[in-house]
Each structure stands twice: as structure tokens, then as C-alpha cells.
Amino acid sequence: MTTPAKDRFEMRVLQSDKQLVARAAEIEGVKLSRFVWGPAVERAREIVERDQRIETTGQGYEQILEALDNPPEPNPAMIRAMSKYLGTKAR
């Protein structure tokens, strides 16, 4: 079984803040790094997930499904954009 690669993360903090956080970690019975990093990783996951999520109304959802089931014919601007993207000439 492979162990995940680890890296270091350094930051400057006020000594009084570090002492406070270290005391809280001690009370919780966890290492300082776990106490600080665990919530940071969880918050990062929430933010990334929220950023990747698309929210819409019921009506918007139905419109999306309709567009997927019955896509419109490509207009000239879309044809030019796809041609540029694919590196070909527009028809």
C-alpha cells in the first residue's frame, strides 16, 4: 500500500495566537497540525464543491434538459468559434 506524499506548509503567526491554538489542540487531544489543517482542508473542499455546483430553478432545469434533448442549429458565430477552436476554416 502506498503512503500519500506529504509536503510542508509554513506560516507566520502571532506567538500568542499559536499558544492559544496549541492549547485548544491539547484540550481536544490532537496534534496542532491536525487541529489547524483538518478544518482548513474541510473548508477548502466545501468551497471547491460549491464553486463546481450549478444551481437553477425547476424551470431552468427543464430548459436545460430541453436544450440537451433538442439542441439548436449552430449559428454563424458558433460555427466560427468552433472552427477557430478546432483550427479549421468555417463553412
N, C-alpha and C positions, 0 to 999 in steps of 0.2 A: 504494500500500500504506500502510495507517495504522499509525503508530507507537503502541505501547501507552502509555497515560497513566502518568506516573510521579509519585510522591509522596515526601515526605521522612519519615525516621524518626530521631528523636534519642533518645539515652540517655546517662546519666551513668555513667562507668566510672572505675575507678582508673587513674591515669596509667601505673602500672607494668603493669597488665593490658593497656592499649591498646598500649603499646610491645611487649609480648610477642606479642600477636596481630598487630600490624603487621609484626613481624619474621618471623613464621611465614608471613604472606601474601606477603611479599617472597621468602622461600625458595621458596614454591610458584609464584611468578611471576604472581600475580593481585592485583587491587586489593583493598584492605582491605574495602571494602563487599561485594564478591563473595565474599571469603573468609568473612565473617561471615554475610551474608544468605543465600547459597546453601544451606548446611546448615540454617538456620532454616526456610526455605521447604520444603525436603525433609522435615524432621521434622514440620512442620505438615501437609503432605499425608498422611503416614503416620498421624498422629493422627486427622485428619478421616476418612480412609478406614476406619480401624479402628472409629471411632465409628458409621459408617454401615453397617457389615457386621453381618449377623445370622449367628451360628454356632449349629449344632444338631447333634445326633447323627443317625445314619441313620434311627433310629426316629422321631425328632422331625420329620425331613424328610418321611417318609412320612405322618405325621399331618397336617402342613401341607398336603400335596398332597391328602389325603383330604378335609380341611375345605374346600379350594378347589373340589374336584370336587363335593362333596355338602354344601353349607353347611346348618347347622341352621336351623330355623324361628326367626324373631325372637321373643324372649320379651318380656314387658311392659316390662321395664327398657330393653331395646334400642329398642323402639318409642318409648318416652318420650324417650330420648336423641336419637334421630333426629328426632323431632318438634320437640324443643327446638332442635336444630341447624338444621333447615330452617325454623323459625319457623311451624310448623303445629300443629294440635291432634292429639293422639293418638286413634287409632280405638278 
